[in-house]
Amino acid sequence: MNQFNKILVAIDYSENSVYAFNYAIELAKQFQGELTIINVIHEPVDMARILFPYISYEQLENAIMEDAAKMMEKFCSEQMGGFSNYKTAIARGIPYQEIVRESQEIGATLLVIGTHGYTGIEHLIFGSTAERVVRSASCPVLTVRMPVREELLEPVPVG
C-alpha cells in the first residue's frame, strides 16, 4: 500500500468538515506527510452585486478572498496545535472541480472530505460535493461522516 505523504483536506468550516479535518491531520502525523487544506469559495457574485451595487466586481472579489484568507488563518491557528507541515489553498469556483484540480496539482496521495450524508430530496437539492469528488479524483478519497447523535434517533412525542 502507498504511503499517504501528500494529503489534501477540503474544509468549508462546517462541523462536518472540521470533523473530517481531524482525520486528515492525524493521518498526516501518522504518515509524516504534508497536509494541504483547501477552502473553495462558491459565491453567487451576481447576487452579491445586487446587494452591494456600489462596489465594483474586482473590489467584491478582493474582499471575498481577503475574508477567506483571514478565516483560513484563524482556522489554522486554532486547529494545528504543533503540526507545522501544512500548506493552505483558497480557490474560487465549483467546489468539487477545484478540490480535484488542487489534488492533481499537488500530487495528492489521499484526499479527505466530509460528507453531510444527505439522502432523498435533500440530496437532490444540495447535491453532493463529496460524491462528485469521489467520482472525479485520481487518488484515493476518504469520506468522513459525523456519527449520528443518539438523541436524534429517539422518537419525538406527538401531541
C-alpha positions as a Markdown table, in Angstrom:
| # | Residue | x | y | z |
|---|---|---|---|---|
| 1 | Met | 0.0 | 0.0 | 0.0 |
| 2 | Asn | 1.2 | 3.5 | -0.8 |
| 3 | Gln | 2.0 | 5.9 | 2.0 |
| 4 | Phe | -0.2 | 8.9 | 2.2 |
| 5 | Asn | 2.6 | 11.5 | 2.2 |
| 6 | Lys | 0.5 | 14.3 | 0.5 |
| 7 | Ile | -2.9 | 14.7 | 2.0 |
| 8 | Leu | -5.4 | 17.2 | 0.8 |
| 9 | Val | -8.4 | 18.1 | 3.0 |
| 10 | Ala | -11.3 | 20.2 | 1.9 |
| 11 | Ile | -12.9 | 22.4 | 4.5 |
| 12 | Asp | -15.9 | 24.7 | 4.5 |
| 13 | Tyr | -15.8 | 25.4 | 8.2 |
| 14 | Ser | -18.9 | 23.4 | 8.9 |
| 15 | Glu | -18.9 | 20.9 | 11.8 |
| 16 | Asn | -18.7 | 18.0 | 9.3 |
| 17 | Ser | -15.6 | 19.4 | 7.6 |
| 18 | Val | -13.8 | 20.1 | 10.9 |
| 19 | Tyr | -14.5 | 16.5 | 11.9 |
| 20 | Ala | -13.0 | 15.3 | 8.6 |
| 21 | Phe | -10.1 | 17.7 | 9.1 |
| 22 | Asn | -9.3 | 15.9 | 12.4 |
| 23 | Tyr | -8.9 | 12.6 | 10.5 |
| 24 | Ala | -6.7 | 14.3 | 7.9 |
| 25 | Ile | -4.3 | 15.8 | 10.4 |
| 26 | Glu | -4.0 | 12.6 | 12.3 |
| 27 | Leu | -3.2 | 10.7 | 9.1 |
| 28 | Ala | -0.7 | 13.4 | 8.1 |
| 29 | Lys | 1.0 | 12.9 | 11.5 |
| 30 | Gln | 1.0 | 9.2 | 11.3 |
| 31 | Phe | 2.5 | 9.1 | 7.8 |
| 32 | Gln | 4.7 | 12.1 | 8.4 |
| 33 | Gly | 3.0 | 13.7 | 5.4 |
| 34 | Glu | 2.3 | 17.1 | 4.1 |
| 35 | Leu | -1.2 | 18.4 | 4.7 |
| 36 | Thr | -2.8 | 20.8 | 2.3 |
| 37 | Ile | -6.0 | 22.5 | 3.5 |
| 38 | Ile | -8.3 | 23.8 | 0.7 |
| 39 | Asn | -11.3 | 26.1 | 1.0 |
| 40 | Val | -13.3 | 26.8 | -2.1 |
| 41 | Ile | -15.3 | 30.0 | -2.4 |
| 42 | His | -18.5 | 29.3 | -4.4 |
| 43 | Glu | -20.1 | 32.7 | -4.0 |
| 44 | Pro | -23.0 | 33.9 | -6.1 |
| 45 | Val | -21.2 | 37.0 | -7.2 |
| 46 | Asp | -24.2 | 38.2 | -9.2 |
| 47 | Met | -26.4 | 38.2 | -6.1 |
| 48 | Ala | -23.7 | 40.0 | -4.1 |
| 49 | Arg | -23.5 | 42.7 | -6.8 |
| 50 | Ile | -27.3 | 43.2 | -6.4 |
| 51 | Leu | -26.8 | 43.6 | -2.6 |
| 52 | Phe | -23.7 | 45.8 | -3.0 |
| 53 | Pro | -24.1 | 47.7 | -6.3 |
| 54 | Tyr | -21.7 | 50.4 | -5.3 |
| 55 | Ile | -18.8 | 48.0 | -5.2 |
| 56 | Ser | -17.0 | 47.0 | -8.3 |
| 57 | Tyr | -16.7 | 43.3 | -9.3 |
| 58 | Glu | -13.0 | 43.4 | -8.6 |
| 59 | Gln | -13.4 | 45.1 | -5.2 |
| 60 | Leu | -16.0 | 42.5 | -4.3 |
| 61 | Glu | -13.8 | 39.6 | -5.4 |
| 62 | Asn | -10.9 | 41.0 | -3.5 |
| 63 | Ala | -12.9 | 41.5 | -0.3 |
| 64 | Ile | -14.2 | 37.9 | -0.5 |
| 65 | Met | -10.7 | 36.5 | -1.0 |
| 66 | Glu | -9.3 | 38.6 | 1.8 |
| 67 | Asp | -12.1 | 37.4 | 4.2 |
| 68 | Ala | -11.4 | 33.8 | 3.1 |
| 69 | Ala | -7.7 | 34.2 | 3.8 |
| 70 | Lys | -8.5 | 35.6 | 7.3 |
| 71 | Met | -10.9 | 32.7 | 8.0 |
| 72 | Met | -8.2 | 30.2 | 6.9 |
| 73 | Glu | -5.6 | 31.8 | 9.1 |
| 74 | Lys | -7.9 | 31.8 | 12.1 |
| 75 | Phe | -8.8 | 28.1 | 11.5 |
| 76 | Cys | -5.2 | 27.0 | 11.2 |
| 77 | Ser | -4.1 | 29.0 | 14.3 |
| 78 | Glu | -6.9 | 27.2 | 16.3 |
| 79 | Gln | -6.6 | 23.7 | 14.8 |
| 80 | Met | -3.0 | 22.9 | 14.0 |
| 81 | Gly | -1.6 | 22.7 | 17.5 |
| 82 | Gly | 2.1 | 21.9 | 17.0 |
| 83 | Phe | 1.7 | 20.5 | 13.5 |
| 84 | Ser | 3.7 | 22.6 | 11.0 |
| 85 | Asn | 3.9 | 20.5 | 7.8 |
| 86 | Tyr | 1.0 | 22.1 | 6.1 |
| 87 | Lys | 0.0 | 24.5 | 3.3 |
| 88 | Thr | -3.2 | 26.2 | 2.6 |
| 89 | Ala | -5.1 | 26.9 | -0.6 |
| 90 | Ile | -8.1 | 29.1 | -1.3 |
| 91 | Ala | -9.9 | 28.7 | -4.6 |
| 92 | Arg | -12.9 | 30.2 | -6.4 |
| 93 | Gly | -15.2 | 28.1 | -8.4 |
| 94 | Ile | -17.2 | 24.9 | -8.3 |
| 95 | Pro | -16.1 | 23.1 | -5.2 |
| 96 | Tyr | -15.7 | 19.6 | -6.5 |
| 97 | Gln | -13.8 | 20.8 | -9.6 |
| 98 | Glu | -11.4 | 23.0 | -7.6 |
| 99 | Ile | -10.8 | 20.2 | -5.0 |
| 100 | Val | -9.9 | 17.7 | -7.7 |
| 101 | Arg | -7.8 | 20.2 | -9.6 |
| 102 | Glu | -5.8 | 21.1 | -6.4 |
| 103 | Ser | -5.3 | 17.4 | -5.6 |
| 104 | Gln | -3.9 | 16.8 | -9.1 |
| 105 | Glu | -1.7 | 20.0 | -8.9 |
| 106 | Ile | -0.1 | 19.0 | -5.6 |
| 107 | Gly | 0.1 | 15.3 | -6.4 |
| 108 | Ala | -2.1 | 14.3 | -3.5 |
| 109 | Thr | -1.9 | 10.7 | -2.4 |
| 110 | Leu | -5.1 | 11.0 | -0.3 |
| 111 | Leu | -8.0 | 13.3 | -0.4 |
| 112 | Val | -10.1 | 13.8 | 2.7 |
| 113 | Ile | -13.6 | 15.3 | 2.6 |
| 114 | Gly | -16.5 | 15.5 | 5.0 |
| 115 | Thr | -20.0 | 14.5 | 3.9 |
| 116 | His | -23.3 | 15.5 | 5.3 |
| 117 | Gly | -25.0 | 12.3 | 4.4 |
| 118 | Tyr | -28.0 | 13.8 | 2.7 |
| 119 | Thr | -30.5 | 11.5 | 1.2 |
| 120 | Gly | -33.7 | 11.8 | -0.8 |
| 121 | Ile | -34.9 | 15.3 | -1.6 |
| 122 | Glu | -32.0 | 17.0 | 0.3 |
| 123 | His | -29.5 | 15.1 | -1.8 |
| 124 | Leu | -31.4 | 16.2 | -5.0 |
| 125 | Ile | -31.5 | 19.8 | -3.9 |
| 126 | Phe | -28.0 | 20.2 | -2.4 |
| 127 | Gly | -26.2 | 17.6 | -4.4 |
| 128 | Ser | -23.0 | 16.1 | -3.0 |
| 129 | Thr | -19.6 | 17.6 | -3.4 |
| 130 | Ala | -18.1 | 14.6 | -1.8 |
| 131 | Glu | -19.8 | 12.2 | -4.2 |
| 132 | Arg | -18.5 | 14.3 | -7.2 |
| 133 | Val | -15.0 | 14.3 | -5.7 |
| 134 | Val | -15.0 | 10.6 | -5.3 |
| 135 | Arg | -16.1 | 10.1 | -9.0 |
| 136 | Ser | -13.6 | 12.6 | -10.3 |
| 137 | Ala | -10.4 | 12.2 | -8.2 |
| 138 | Ser | -7.4 | 10.4 | -9.4 |
| 139 | Cys | -6.2 | 9.4 | -5.9 |
| 140 | Pro | -8.0 | 7.6 | -3.0 |
| 141 | Val | -10.7 | 9.6 | -1.3 |
| 142 | Leu | -11.6 | 9.2 | 2.4 |
| 143 | Thr | -15.1 | 10.5 | 3.0 |
| 144 | Val | -15.9 | 11.2 | 6.7 |
| 145 | Arg | -19.3 | 11.5 | 8.1 |
| 146 | Met | -20.0 | 12.6 | 11.6 |
| 147 | Pro | -21.5 | 10.0 | 13.9 |
| 148 | Val | -25.3 | 10.1 | 14.2 |
| 149 | Arg | -26.2 | 11.6 | 17.5 |
| 150 | Glu | -28.2 | 9.2 | 19.7 |
| 151 | Glu | -30.7 | 11.9 | 20.7 |
| 152 | Leu | -31.7 | 12.4 | 17.1 |
| 153 | Leu | -32.7 | 8.7 | 16.9 |
| 154 | Glu | -35.2 | 8.9 | 19.8 |
| 155 | Pro | -38.8 | 9.2 | 18.9 |
| 156 | Val | -40.4 | 12.6 | 19.3 |
| 157 | Pro | -43.5 | 12.6 | 21.4 |
| 158 | Val | -46.6 | 13.7 | 19.3 |
| 159 | Gly | -49.5 | 15.7 | 20.7 |
